[in-house]
């Protein structure tokens, strides 16, 4: 009898409102986005890696039909073309710091979009810590509104884990969720990776997902 084949089928990441779990870690940032009254038409979403900046920014982009570009591409960008819709999301906007061409492009984008349009930027740190070398750009972005996300709290991580298991049609013991939350890295990305590893190992070894299997996966992820 042949062994069971385990297919690693990644769950599709979506950025719908119903897939965004509101908790004290992100409620203030979500409210700032929804309010729409950003100072000068610009808002900076800040927070550590894994806090959900990308999900929140892309949720807003999807609901408003706004283009999204990474900050690392601004050096080759055409500001006029990017500003055509009157709205833009720049993920990891702090990547422009120290790159003259990229800083100039962001400066022109700012002037084309603000204050009449909307410019949403994500970064791990406030503008003052980016290390911008173009004084006029630093001055303009420092006047932007700021919304800060914290690392996911227990409630948010629990909700994310439940959703990720459900997306894979995997049933786990109810006690496993708080057990995982107490031991895993506190980020959305870590939750996604953990669920994928648990699902793959369970399929490959024909074992149900339990605390024992989860402990093995967590140990492997820490070592790797």
BELBELHU-V841469 format. One record per residue. PHI is phi in degrees with one decimal (none if undefined). OMEGA is omega in whole degrees, -180 to 180 (NA if undefined). Layout:
phi: (PHI & PHI)
omega: (OMEGA & OMEGA)
This chain:
phi: (none & -75.4 & -74.4 & -70.8 & -87.1 & -105.8 & -102.3 & -86.6 & -103.3 & -64.0 & -69.4 & -73.5 & -84.2 & -120.0 & -126.4 & -89.2 & -58.5 & -69.7 & -95.7 & -102.0 & -93.1 & -88.1 & -146.7 & -56.8 & -72.3 & -133.4 & -61.2 & -66.2 & -65.8 & -62.7 & -63.4 & -64.4 & -64.7 & -67.3 & -62.4 & 77.6 & -90.6 & -75.5 & -55.8 & 65.6 & 77.7 & -136.1 & -144.0 & -111.9 & -91.8 & -118.8 & 160.7 & -66.8 & -56.9 & 87.6 & -84.5 & 104.5 & -60.3 & -63.0 & -59.7 & -67.2 & -64.2 & -74.7 & -61.8 & -63.0 & -62.5 & -65.8 & -74.1 & -108.7 & 66.3 & -100.4 & -65.4 & -125.9 & -135.1 & -80.1 & -60.7 & -67.4 & -98.7 & -65.5 & -62.6 & -107.0 & -85.1 & -104.5 & -54.6 & -61.2 & -66.7 & -67.1 & -89.0 & -60.9 & -83.0 & 83.9 & -144.7 & -158.2 & -111.9 & -117.6 & -86.1 & 62.1 & -63.4 & -67.2 & -66.3 & -75.0 & -57.6 & 87.3 & -111.0 & -55.9 & -62.5 & -67.4 & -63.8 & -65.0 & -62.2 & -66.8 & -60.0 & -66.1 & -59.7 & -56.4 & -68.6 & -76.9 & -98.1 & -110.7 & -96.3 & -69.7 & -97.4 & -138.5 & -127.2 & -110.7 & -118.8 & -116.5 & -164.5 & -75.1 & -131.0 & -61.4 & -55.1 & -60.3 & -102.6 & -74.6 & 85.1 & -64.4 & -106.0 & -94.0 & -56.0 & -65.1 & -67.0 & -58.5 & -64.3 & -68.6 & -71.4 & -65.9 & -88.0 & -72.7 & -68.0 & -128.0 & -125.9 & -108.1 & -104.5 & -97.4 & -60.1 & -54.8 & -85.8 & -58.5 & -63.5 & -68.5 & -61.4 & -61.9 & -64.2 & -64.8 & -61.3 & -59.2 & -65.5 & -65.3 & -65.5 & -63.9 & -60.3 & -94.1 & 56.0 & -109.8 & -101.1 & -127.2 & -60.5 & -55.5 & -72.4 & -71.3 & -61.5 & -63.5 & -63.5 & -66.8 & -57.7 & -72.9 & -121.6 & -87.7 & -64.2 & -89.5 & -155.6 & -65.3 & -61.6 & -65.5 & -62.4 & -63.3 & -66.5 & -64.5 & -63.2 & -62.7 & -66.1 & -63.0 & -63.6 & -64.9 & -68.9 & -62.4 & -67.9 & -64.8 & -102.1 & 53.7 & -121.0 & -68.8 & -76.5 & -136.4 & -63.0 & -63.8 & -66.0 & -63.4 & -63.1 & -64.5 & -65.6 & -62.4 & -61.9 & -64.5 & -67.8 & -69.1 & -75.7 & -90.2)
omega: (-178 & 179 & 180 & 177 & 179 & 180 & 178 & -179 & -177 & 177 & -178 & 179 & 180 & -178 & 178 & 180 & -178 & 178 & -179 & -177 & -178 & 177 & 178 & -179 & -175 & -173 & -178 & 180 & 179 & 179 & 179 & 177 & -176 & -179 & 175 & -178 & -177 & 178 & 179 & 179 & -176 & -179 & 177 & 174 & 180 & 178 & -179 & 176 & 179 & -178 & 177 & -180 & -178 & -179 & -177 & 180 & -179 & 173 & 179 & 180 & -179 & -178 & -176 & -178 & -175 & 176 & 179 & 176 & 175 & 179 & -178 & -178 & -173 & -180 & -179 & -172 & 173 & -176 & -179 & -180 & -178 & -177 & -172 & -178 & -178 & 180 & 178 & 171 & 176 & 180 & -179 & -177 & -180 & 179 & -179 & -173 & 178 & 179 & -170 & -178 & -180 & 179 & 179 & 179 & 179 & 177 & 180 & 177 & 178 & -176 & 178 & -173 & -172 & 8 & -173 & -179 & 179 & 178 & 180 & -179 & 172 & -180 & 179 & -174 & 175 & -176 & -177 & -178 & -178 & -176 & 179 & -178 & 178 & -174 & -178 & 177 & 179 & -179 & -178 & -178 & 178 & 179 & -179 & 170 & -179 & 175 & -173 & 174 & 175 & 174 & -177 & 174 & -177 & -178 & -179 & 179 & 179 & -179 & 180 & 180 & 179 & -180 & -179 & 176 & -179 & 179 & 180 & -178 & 179 & 177 & 179 & 178 & -179 & -178 & -177 & -176 & 178 & 177 & 179 & -178 & -178 & -171 & -173 & 172 & -173 & 175 & 178 & 180 & 179 & 178 & -180 & -179 & -179 & -180 & 179 & 179 & 179 & -180 & -179 & -178 & 179 & 180 & -175 & -176 & -180 & 179 & 175 & 178 & -177 & 177 & -180 & 179 & 179 & 178 & 178 & 180 & 180 & 178 & 180 & -179 & 178 & -179 & -175 & NA)
